[in-house]
Every structure is written in structure tokens, then in C-alpha cells.
Amino acid sequence: MAEFVLRVLRSDFDECPLSVTTLWGRGTARFLNFRDEERILDEGVDPWTGESMAPFADL
């Protein structure tokens, strides 16, 4: 299974074997358990992008 995930992340198949392409060719992936995800969300940060979730934070 780990080899399959690694091959998806590296785009090592002729075409994406999954029905979604969110991981296809990403190169690396990040694991967050639900506690860390909730903690980061509570801080107002998108846990997957690292960007602020405040609508006018960059103004």
C-alpha cells in the first residue's frame, strides 16, 4: 500500500489510478491526525495549505 501511495504521489503510473487527482503528482504528502487538524483550525489556519482562514488577513 505504501508503494502504491508513493507511486501516486510521484505520478509513476501511465495515468492516475484514482477517481480524484488531488494527490496525483504532488511529490510529497502530509499526515495530520484529527487532533492536530482541529488544533490548527482553532488557530485560524488552514491545516493543509498553512494559509490564514481570516478573510482579510492579507489586507
C-alpha positions as CSV (number, residue, x, y, z in Angstrom):
1,M,0.0,0.0,0.0
2,A,2.8,2.4,0.9
3,E,4.4,1.7,-2.5
4,F,1.1,2.5,-4.3
5,V,0.7,5.8,-2.5
6,L,4.3,6.7,-3.2
7,R,3.8,5.9,-6.9
8,V,0.6,8.1,-7.0
9,L,2.5,11.0,-5.4
10,R,5.3,10.6,-7.9
11,S,3.0,10.1,-10.9
12,D,4.7,6.8,-11.6
13,F,1.6,5.3,-13.4
14,D,0.7,5.9,-17.0
15,E,-2.5,7.6,-15.8
16,C,-4.0,8.3,-12.4
17,P,-5.5,5.2,-10.9
18,L,-7.7,7.1,-8.5
19,S,-11.0,8.8,-9.2
20,V,-9.7,12.1,-7.9
21,T,-6.4,13.8,-8.8
22,T,-5.7,15.7,-5.6
23,L,-2.6,13.6,-4.7
24,W,-1.5,12.9,-8.3
25,G,2.0,14.2,-8.8
26,R,2.2,16.1,-5.5
27,G,5.6,14.7,-4.8
28,T,5.1,14.7,-1.0
29,A,2.1,14.4,1.3
30,R,1.5,15.4,4.8
31,F,-0.2,13.4,7.6
32,L,-2.3,15.1,10.2
33,N,-4.2,13.3,12.9
34,F,-7.6,14.7,13.7
35,R,-6.4,16.3,16.9
36,D,-3.6,18.3,15.1
37,E,-6.1,19.2,12.4
38,E,-8.6,20.6,14.9
39,R,-5.9,22.4,16.8
40,I,-4.6,24.1,13.7
41,L,-8.1,25.0,12.6
42,D,-8.8,26.5,16.0
43,E,-5.8,28.8,15.4
44,G,-7.4,30.1,12.3
45,V,-5.1,28.4,9.9
46,D,-5.9,26.0,7.1
47,P,-4.0,22.9,8.1
48,W,-3.5,21.7,4.6
49,T,-2.3,24.9,3.0
50,G,-0.9,26.8,6.0
51,E,-2.7,29.9,5.0
52,S,-4.8,32.1,7.3
53,M,-8.5,31.5,7.2
54,A,-9.3,35.1,8.1
55,P,-10.9,36.7,5.0
56,F,-9.0,39.9,5.2
57,A,-5.8,38.8,6.8
58,D,-3.6,39.9,4.0
59,L,-5.0,43.4,3.7
